[in-house]
Amino acid sequence: METAQHIEKYILKNYASDVASVLSMIGRSEKGETAQPNYMEILLTLKDDIENLPKLSSDMTEDLSHTFEHVRFVPTQPIAMRIEELLEGVQSELAIKIYGEEQKVMAQISAQIQEALEGLEGLEEVEIEPQLGQANIVISPNYQALARYGVKVSELMQLIRNGVGEEPLTQKIEGVKRFGIVAKIKDAKQDIESLKNMPIRSTNGSIVMLKDLCHIEVRQGASFIKRQNLNRYMVLGIETKGRDVASLVAEANERIQKQVKLPAGYYIEWAGEFKNMQEATARLLMIIPVTIVLILLLLYTAFGSMKKALLVLMNVPFGLMGGIVALIISGIYLSVSAIIGFLAIFAIAILNGIVLVSFIDELRQNYPNKELKELIIEATLLRLRPVLMTAFTTLFGILPLLYATGVGSEIQYPLSVVIVGGIVSSTLLTLLVLPVGYWLVQKEDTK
């Protein structure tokens, strides 16, 4: 609580020109929360005149990390953080999960990986999740002393379970309700000296202290334990900047394999945005071929010609080319939202091709004696307005996403960039290349 108050005061004092208010939430709620008890959320309400939000976020995170050395800061948006936590149980955009049995061994592996990744291009920060730090009282019986004083091990363990571990001695029953009755030793978990000096009566009637029968000490243990698929794991949070996640992960894997030797029974797994993109790509690799086959069958049914169906389908790469060029120009790397943009372009390109090819076929039926080249030119000119209207209405609808700067803009921007680039290229190439392709495919049939 004191740390949260210090952080709040520091932010309001040093960033008063950008931050309107600060609200902290400490610990976790009883339902639906994946955060640990030593977890804290700081919600900042920013002022409206901020021009460069990414720079403010980066500067503030670096400043707070240096000022409060034992606290890890991860800047994010509330919705994005909840989704990341529920999907992978991590707060970082990219993370390495180290699986194993011993917390200390996993902490050592995390430190080795952190050292191996040092200096990697595009790596902004690597932070080890602090799982160790909880004080544990370890009581080890001295069997020789127990035999000397005539105290049974079972009696001693029962005393520890009930007095220190607060295991119920019996139950109180009220109707259908049952309440455990606990006889705990006062201050046993707060003052180890009082625990050591706790008197115990032996079988011969003498009174001895607990420290005379046991070795009692405080050891550092795990403050919390995370499990997935019945395996313990520790998270190594990674923040990236200025590089695509796929190439960074590939290079990081090479370094880890060369410099880090994992003990038997321990293994690592990537989590976060990279894993989500891998899963989405794997699904699309199965779905897209099936979709293309179905569209091809529908086009063949509509036009009655496999050549025309393939011609319309050929319009798809035109849109994909524009999306790829737009990503390169804007400096954005491929992400899940960008992949969704390519799917939208896929549909728009098919629609433009159907509109033009079907209208050329209609003119050929109405004017069978007219030359094919003249019909294609006339159909292209007549369909110019509908195709451009479709393109412009879509562009105007997507422009707000292109210039969005608020919450969620990091998802909207790649999607809008791909769609804008794909619409431009698909429209131009539909009006220029597709008519030529139609003439090359159908000129033999007109002879």
Disulfide bonds with the S-S distance in Angstrom:
none
